[in-house]
Amino acid sequence: MKRIEVKTQHKSYDVLVGRNVLDKIGTDLTKYNSKALLICDRNVYRYHQSKINKIIHSNKKFYFYLFNPSEKNKNLKSVELIYKHLRQSNFSRKDIVVALGGGITGDVSGFAAATYMRGIPFYQIPTTLLSMVDSSVGGKTGVNFLGYKNLIGAFYQPQKVYADLNFLETLPLREIISGAGEIFKYTFLADEENYFMIRNKLSEIILQKKFDENLIIRCIQIKASVVEKDEFETSGIRKILNLGHTFAHAFESAFNFQIKHGEAVIAGIFASLVVSEKLGLITNSYLKKYFSDFEFLPFNKKILKADLKKIINFMKSDKKTSDNKIKLVLASKPGNIFIDVQVDEKIIEKSLKELFQFYKTV
Ligand SMILES: NC(=O)c1ccc[n+]([C@@H]2O[C@H](COP(=O)([O-])OP(=O)(O)OC[C@H]3O[C@@H](n4cnc5c(N)ncnc54)[C@H](O)[C@@H]3O)[C@@H](O)[C@H]2O)c1
């Protein structure tokens, strides 16, 4: 088991990564003389019932709440139901919320914990690849609103994160691919050595369903180092984590969340690379090299049916947009990331057409 410390402005916390990390949480939580609400992803409970029951029975004060995770349920109504549960069980500020599940369960539970009584302690047990390498670390919590992704939210760091790789054994292939989308972005966020290490281990995940602890640790370390420098996305450094995401959120919204977040991120990063080439940030031969290095990543062909005008309109209403101008995070090479690049919508349209044409023919 490996411990990674995340040091933010207001708080430091540990992320534990490994196999059988789950055993630690029962021991940790029994130390507190407080109530805990375990908000548990319904599907994960189905697969891992005995392990989860062991946590619940480790403490007489454990309350249990089964949550149906979906982008449709990632809303204020779900948060309200959690508030009701906390209120009915007389939860106070010294009591705690534990989220066990993927990114949706974590984001919704985290927002409820951040806002109930102005904030009660919050623990994360991520169970998807995506939530282990990304969403459980860094303190972004929130819900969708009026069809817009994560429009309502709060920065709220967890007390501790327990990333137990044993959960990944039951993850469906489509969810593995979705997690791969967020791992894809990390290849560009550090240096060339990091690029090859992550690329190779990512291909093992997709081609052999082999989850390497060191890969997950590396991704969390990169995320932690970025979050430590810019916890609230004020200096801008944190924006590098949004590589491909302005496209991705537009794809998700345009398909009414029928495509997975990570699938959208895969397409979004490829689209951003094409834009980078159009702007002269990378040469055509490098663009081809990046496409070839990651050709093992499945591309959800549903995205090819997207209405380009609709995508561009969603991009214009992205949280990162101001004055109706689209701003993107772009990469020229591993470790060289540009934030807030204002891009003309004609270039966006041209890049999407080119990307879609490429995937129509492969
Ligand atoms: N807070 C952040 O910083 C951040 C970062 C990236 C993404 N996100 C958000 O995360 C969400 C996506 O998270 P996700 O991909 O984990 O989706 P998810 O929470 O919907 O989980 C995906 C599916 O896998 C199932 N599942 C979870 N763990 C499983 C397991 N071990 N075995 C079998 N099935 C399992 C779930 O029930 C669900 O059906 C999006 O809403 C996205 O916006 C947040």
The ligand as an SDF file (V2000), in Angstrom:
LIG
                    3D

 44 48  0  0  0  0  0  0  0  0999 V2000
  -14.6000   15.9310   -9.0990 N   0  0  0  0  0  0  0  0  0  0  0  0
  -13.7230   15.8650  -10.0690 C   0  0  0  0  0  0  0  0  0  0  0  0
  -12.6100   16.3800   -9.9900 O   0  0  0  0  0  0  0  0  0  0  0  0
  -14.0570   15.0690  -11.2980 C   0  0  0  0  0  0  0  0  0  0  0  0
  -13.0580   14.7210  -12.2130 C   0  0  0  0  0  0  0  0  0  0  0  0
  -13.3910   13.9330  -13.2950 C   0  0  0  0  0  0  0  0  0  0  0  0
  -14.7030   13.4930  -13.4670 C   0  0  0  0  0  0  0  0  0  0  0  0
  -15.6520   13.8490  -12.5750 N   0  0  0  0  0  0  0  0  0  0  0  0
  -17.0260   13.3750  -12.7080 C   0  0  0  0  0  0  0  0  0  0  0  0
  -17.0390   11.9750  -12.4690 O   0  0  0  0  0  0  0  0  0  0  0  0
  -18.1900   11.4330  -13.0980 C   0  0  0  0  0  0  0  0  0  0  0  0
  -17.8230   10.1370  -13.7920 C   0  0  0  0  0  0  0  0  0  0  0  0
  -17.3310    9.2430  -12.8270 O   0  0  0  0  0  0  0  0  0  0  0  0
  -17.2770    7.6690  -13.1290 P   0  0  0  0  0  0  0  0  0  0  0  0
  -16.7390    7.4450  -14.4810 O   0  0  0  0  0  0  0  0  0  0  0  0
  -16.6150    7.0300  -11.9810 O   0  0  0  0  0  0  0  0  0  0  0  0
  -18.8110    7.2990  -13.2650 O   0  0  0  0  0  0  0  0  0  0  0  0
  -19.9130    6.6330  -12.2990 P   0  0  0  0  0  0  0  0  0  0  0  0
  -19.8060    7.1270  -10.9350 O   0  0  0  0  0  0  0  0  0  0  0  0
  -21.2060    6.7820  -13.0150 O   0  0  0  0  0  0  0  0  0  0  0  0
  -19.5570    5.0930  -12.3430 O   0  0  0  0  0  0  0  0  0  0  0  0
  -19.6570    4.4320  -13.5730 C   0  0  0  0  0  0  0  0  0  0  0  0
  -20.5280    3.1680  -13.5190 C   0  0  0  0  0  0  0  0  0  0  0  0
  -19.7450    2.1330  -12.9460 O   0  0  0  0  0  0  0  0  0  0  0  0
  -20.4460    1.5230  -11.8470 C   0  0  0  0  0  0  0  0  0  0  0  0
  -19.3920    1.1020  -10.9210 N   0  0  0  0  0  0  0  0  0  0  0  0
  -18.6840    1.8770  -10.0710 C   0  0  0  0  0  0  0  0  0  0  0  0
  -17.7170    1.1500   -9.4870 N   0  0  0  0  0  0  0  0  0  0  0  0
  -17.8460   -0.1130   -9.9460 C   0  0  0  0  0  0  0  0  0  0  0  0
  -17.1560   -1.3150   -9.6950 C   0  0  0  0  0  0  0  0  0  0  0  0
  -16.0870   -1.3730   -8.8890 N   0  0  0  0  0  0  0  0  0  0  0  0
  -17.5710   -2.4460  -10.3280 N   0  0  0  0  0  0  0  0  0  0  0  0
  -18.6280   -2.4010  -11.1960 C   0  0  0  0  0  0  0  0  0  0  0  0
  -19.3300   -1.2850  -11.4810 N   0  0  0  0  0  0  0  0  0  0  0  0
  -18.9330   -0.1540  -10.8600 C   0  0  0  0  0  0  0  0  0  0  0  0
  -21.3700    2.6070  -11.3590 C   0  0  0  0  0  0  0  0  0  0  0  0
  -22.4750    2.0620  -10.6960 O   0  0  0  0  0  0  0  0  0  0  0  0
  -21.7780    3.2790  -12.6590 C   0  0  0  0  0  0  0  0  0  0  0  0
  -22.7980    2.5560  -13.2810 O   0  0  0  0  0  0  0  0  0  0  0  0
  -18.7060   12.4800  -14.0630 C   0  0  0  0  0  0  0  0  0  0  0  0
  -19.9130   13.0090  -13.5760 O   0  0  0  0  0  0  0  0  0  0  0  0
  -17.6210   13.5460  -14.0660 C   0  0  0  0  0  0  0  0  0  0  0  0
  -18.1310   14.8220  -14.2790 O   0  0  0  0  0  0  0  0  0  0  0  0
  -15.3530   14.6160  -11.4930 C   0  0  0  0  0  0  0  0  0  0  0  0
  1  2  1  0
  2  3  2  0
  2  4  1  0
  4  5  1  0
  4 44  2  0
  5  6  2  0
  6  7  1  0
  7  8  2  0
  8  9  1  0
  8 44  1  0
  9 10  1  0
  9 42  1  0
 10 11  1  0
 11 12  1  0
 11 40  1  0
 12 13  1  0
 13 14  1  0
 14 15  2  0
 14 16  1  0
 14 17  1  0
 17 18  1  0
 18 19  2  0
 18 20  1  0
 18 21  1  0
 21 22  1  0
 22 23  1  0
 23 24  1  0
 23 38  1  0
 24 25  1  0
 25 26  1  0
 25 36  1  0
 26 27  1  0
 26 35  1  0
 27 28  2  0
 28 29  1  0
 29 30  1  0
 29 35  2  0
 30 31  1  0
 30 32  2  0
 32 33  1  0
 33 34  2  0
 34 35  1  0
 36 37  1  0
 36 38  1  0
 38 39  1  0
 40 41  1  0
 40 42  1  0
 42 43  1  0
M  CHG  2   8   1  16  -1
M  END
$$$$
